[in-house]
Amino acid sequence: MASSDLLLDQDGVRLTVDDALATVTLANPAKRNAQSPAMWRALAEAGRLLPGAVRVVVLRGEGKSFSAGLDRQMFTPEGIEGEPSFIDLARSGDAELDAAIARFQEGFTWWRRSDLVSIAAVQGHAIGAGFQLALACDLRVVADDVQFAMRETGLGLVPDLTGTHPLVSLVGYGRAVEMCLTGRFVQAAEAVSTGLANIAVPVDQLDATVGELASAILAAPRDAVIETKALLQGAAERTYDEQRAAERAAQSRRLRDLAGLGE
């Protein structure tokens, strides 16, 4: 595949692919990459369009902010043209409303596929939906100007874009409750110390650092990466002995594959 093939450019989302590395860019810097249902559909489409050769996906935001969260026009009575307003959604039946939110979530779910490693490169504001999109990724590299905040509760809502599970897993229940209920900013040093971020770097080093991390992951054999990620993803749900058994099974597959005896 030619270098940096453009596979998608719509509704503030751009997908480019360079061999095994894909980059998804939030591309509406004039609105600080504010999110809308159209953007969520485009994010879901980006996941569907990924070629099978892709192993690492980098998520980034153009401009000074990763994503300032929901497009505030969604909160107005008229909403966003062509989209149901919040009032329209509230008037929906239970099944219809549940299905609508499930569709919104589809842009956030594919980042943790076992055959991919996703890296969020986060600078500036990552608020609400922006915070949750960063949390959807396996890894987060942040600039030293990053400001995370979960503001949904202050708006009378809840975080519903898949962010609560990874947030609790990363920082623990008590800290997650405090972050969500106060809506306060979490800056780079705290993000690293609490496990929200893997590393913080000066903003002018963000892209280079993410590139180095992606290269390091791509240097490892793909099947070993997939098996290791699957082991780690399932570890919290397994007992100690179940995890030991899962390790044995995964290693057996790897040994046979390396010996040319795999299926």
Summary of the structure (lengths in Angstrom):
residues: 263
radius of gyration: 19.2
end to end distance: 28.0
largest distance: 63.5
contacts: 829
relative contact order: 0.11
helix: 49%
strand: 19%
